[in-house]
């Protein structure tokens, strides 16, 4: 009875600390957590995004409070913003600040920037001309839209991670003309442009297009994503929450390892992790250093997530996950702090490996694809503001403010209780 009363007391106190407990046992488990695997956007950062840089036609332009009349008349820049506005699912209300709006904050930031240039998404995004749309997903890292540009021509628009988009491109646009992409141009994009954006801890979103011929209704637009023309890149800043670095320091002092799992590239992930204190400020990439890994490399090193059937009695068999190469996972785990360009299954892979090592793991998530990892974790922490219903149902605790600091506060409180 005393234990039950204590846990019930903890549940109410945790609610006051923006932790809605759905499973009473999670109160005790949080106090024993050894690892916290956190999303980046909206959890470690404010999820209040702003376009700070634009790259198009070999022009790299910082644009914070720097939009001028020449930019408003630049045909290449206006085309970039128009296509980004069409190839979008956001529906902003510009009478409110972006922070107070629901929807994808990355798309909202692009639409706000485009509006400031004079591109009205409501005018250019004519729904009757959208033939088919494939929304962005964490697996594809891109979004596709087939648009009826004229009565006789259709165009495929692509928006997504630059390294994904550029692989489908054979040309780039400059001064209204197309030029063949050469190694020197591609190296400049990857080693200079994206590096500069990443060093500012900003997310990079690229845009491309190609004319489509012979498209049939219901056909997969991905069949036409070749020989595209690369139009440009948006650099979008999302500041780190001010209270996150002290919270990370408290967790680390308590013996909890904090790891970041993000869909952004490793360079951005590492920059944000340094600011949060997840990585040392002086960390630099080195050979055989597993502190920062992209999802593909991580999966290859540990032989990916595998499944086997286990007999649970009464003839009931269930499939359970396991790490393909647990020895490799054990070599990587002590250093691993950031996984970039991750897929949803990477979270489940990470949680499975940590639990096999005897760790008590807390995981944050907001999407339907995060549900398996949230369910598998010792404590799944769903996002209360941005999380899907499936994500919340799979969680033992719902973060009402989507804030990493609330997790650490809960750990401190439960440990005291």
Secondary structure, DSSP 4 states (H G I P E B T S, - for coil): -HHHHHHHHHHHHHHHTTEEESSTHHHHHHTT--EEEE-STTTTEEEEEEEEEEEETTEEEE-TT---HHHHT-HHHHHHHHHHHHS------TTS-GGG--S-HHHHHHHHHHHHHT--HHHH--GGGEEEEE---TTT-EEEEEEEEETTEEEEEEEE-HHHHGGGEEEEEETTEEEE--HHHHHHIIIIIHHHHHHTTEEEEEEEEEEE-S--TT--GGGG-SSEEEEEEEEEEEEEPTTHHHHHHHHHHTTPEEEEE-SS-HHHHHHHHHHHTSS-TT----TT--SEEEHHHHHHHTT-EEEEEEE-STT-EEEEEEES-HHHHHHHHTT--EEES--HHHHHHHHHHHHHTT--EEEEE-SGGGHHHHHHSSEEEEETTT--HHHHHT-SEEETT--HHHHHHHHHHHHH-
